[in-house]
Amino acid sequence: MRVGTLGKVAATAVLAASLSSCNYVKLLRPSVLRQLNPRMVNLVNYLPKVEDPNEAIVARLFAHGGLSHAERGADGVYRQSVRIPPGEYIWQPAIIVVPQGGELELEFQNDDPFSYHAVALPHEGNRQAMMLPMQTRGRARITLDAPGMYWFGCPVANHAPRGMLGLVLVEGEVPAEAKLDRPRQRRP
């Protein structure tokens, strides 16, 4: 029995020594692990699918609510709930992925008891706006026919610059006539 215990201790020591040289071990701190939730994990896993110039834009929204995939209903409409937490200027999720163009229904819930918000959304080449008074909810249906990145944000005061920006990423193949024919650009 004693040999088994010593073997486990030795194996643990070898594992600890090998992990201590790994930079990723720092990510196992409780303060980091508390930040992991399905929306953040989805965002990190999705980033390699985004083109290089846009990856930086999408990655900046990492700390602002994560990523979620809209679900398609039986009627063909994609749906996603978006929440505004109390006392924070963020959307949860901040990035919504839709697998193809079409209709997207978003239900917004303002859980903030002290702050009035609104949302400006893309819709058929224009903008659609909805007010979100304190502790209310509202629903908007938008049409996004083409693949691409579409932003939404809170136009109230300085809420958008404080973090209330989000993206809808519509996946799909871009037609050849819509693609930009230019060399890769150097990034600063």
Buried (B, 14 or more C-beta within 10 A) or exposed (E): EEEEEEEEEEEEEEEEEEEEEEEEEEEEEEEEEEEEEEBBEBBEEBBEEBEEEBEEEBEEBBEBBBBBBBEBEEEEBBBBBBBBBEEBBBBBBBBBBBBEBBBBBBEBBBBBEEBBBBBBBBBEEEEBEBEBEBBBBBEBBBEBEEBBBBBBBBEBEEBBEEBBBBBBBBEBEEEEEEEEEEEEEEEE
